[in-house]
Amino acid sequence: MADDLHIQHRITSLIDEEHRLREALQHGSISAEDERARLGTIEVELDQCWDLLRQRRAKREFGANPDEAQVRDPKTVEGYLG
């Protein structure tokens, strides 16, 4: 199980990749379709990372073991409302 710092580093890595993709599109080194496809994957993984981090913080706050938090499937994290 990843700790908070590992999750935060993964989030930073994904955001950096997102920026690189946008730059690559601007420079014409990738197509818009390729950018959209990879960005979609990145966005889902970012949502999963943020969800896992929130779960860990909530468990810690209420006296539970944060290592019991689990990565939720994309359908769950993408289906949250408001």
C-alpha positions in Angstrom: 0.0 0.0 0.0 1.3 3.5 -0.9 1.8 6.1 1.8 0.6 9.7 1.4 3.9 11.0 0.2 4.1 8.3 -2.5 0.5 9.2 -3.6 1.4 12.9 -3.7 4.5 12.2 -5.8 2.3 10.2 -8.2 -0.1 13.1 -8.5 2.8 15.5 -9.3 4.1 13.1 -11.9 0.7 12.8 -13.6 0.3 16.6 -13.6 3.8 17.0 -15.1 2.9 14.4 -17.8 -0.4 16.3 -18.5 1.7 19.5 -19.1 4.1 17.7 -21.4 1.2 16.3 -23.5 -0.3 19.8 -23.9 3.1 21.1 -25.0 3.6 18.2 -27.4 0.2 19.0 -29.0 1.1 22.7 -29.3 4.4 21.7 -31.0 2.6 19.3 -33.3 4.6 16.3 -32.1 1.4 14.4 -31.2 -2.1 14.4 -32.6 -5.1 15.8 -30.8 -6.6 12.3 -30.7 -3.4 10.9 -29.0 -3.4 13.8 -26.5 -7.1 13.3 -25.6 -6.7 9.5 -25.2 -3.8 9.9 -22.8 -5.3 12.8 -21.0 -8.4 10.8 -20.3 -6.3 8.0 -18.7 -4.3 10.6 -16.7 -7.5 12.3 -15.4 -8.9 9.0 -14.2 -5.7 8.0 -12.4 -5.5 11.5 -10.9 -9.1 11.1 -9.6 -8.2 7.7 -8.1 -5.1 9.2 -6.4 -7.0 12.1 -4.9 -9.7 9.7 -3.8 -7.2 7.4 -2.1 -5.5 10.3 -0.4 -8.9 11.6 0.9 -9.7 8.1 2.1 -6.4 7.8 4.0 -6.8 11.2 5.6 -10.4 10.4 6.7 -9.3 7.0 8.2 -6.5 8.7 10.0 -8.8 11.5 11.3 -11.2 9.0 12.7 -8.7 6.7 14.3 -8.7 3.9 11.6 -5.6 2.6 9.8 -5.0 4.6 6.7 -3.3 1.6 5.1 -6.7 0.0 4.8 -7.7 2.5 2.2 -8.1 1.0 -1.3 -7.9 2.4 -4.8 -11.4 2.5 -6.1 -12.3 1.5 -9.6 -12.6 4.2 -12.3 -16.4 3.8 -12.5 -16.7 4.7 -8.8 -14.4 7.7 -8.7 -15.7 9.1 -12.0 -19.3 8.6 -10.9 -19.2 11.0 -7.8 -21.8 13.7 -7.9 -21.1 17.2 -6.7 
